[in-house]
């Protein structure tokens, strides 16, 4: 059975537990057939990953997705990925080339399909490969920490439809080619553009949901 923290993390990332939703320890423990103790421990991990917030006498809630948090995350992702991918491009040896080519082949194979989950998995694998290619363990730890938030926002952007996944996949393939070409300037430029577009995609979904919510509220007031 997956760890409790993995179960809850996936529910948050995939919006099964919505922003602002309260985590009921007793109910979660009952559904999983476990005691409340491992649920509490899992919540502590999720707090450290900035996925939930606990308020005194109120409980624990899934963190809201605010426009400021989106802006902050993608600014940091861009700042870290740009120098990282330059290193990765320069460090592309035969082994790394073969691994990237295999990964890109899978990405192309799934580019026309409707398996969003598979595309999301390959997207995660691609972004992690860039950091692995630097052979810098500290950079990889930073990626893994930020990657949890990045995956949450990526899944959120997919609410806009399969075209989002297709666009991101095309961007990943183009970035991959720049790595195979060992072109650090082009790789840096393309990764920056990729995160700029990813930021815009997530922001568009949040703004649309805020607008829809506001419209429903106004509709209720006039009824």
Secondary structure, DSSP 8 states (H G I E B T S, - for coil): ---HHHHHHHHHHTTSS-TT-EE-HHHHHHHHTS-HHHHHHHHHHHHHTTSEEEETTTEEEE----HHHHHHHHHHHHHHHHHHHHHHHHT--HHHHHHHHHHHHHHHHTTTSS-HHHHHHHHHHHHHHHHHTTT-HHHHHHHHHHHHHHHHHHHHHGGG-HHHHHHHHHHHHHHHHHHHTT-HHHHHHHHHHHHHHHHHHHHHHHHHHHHHHHHHHHHHHH-
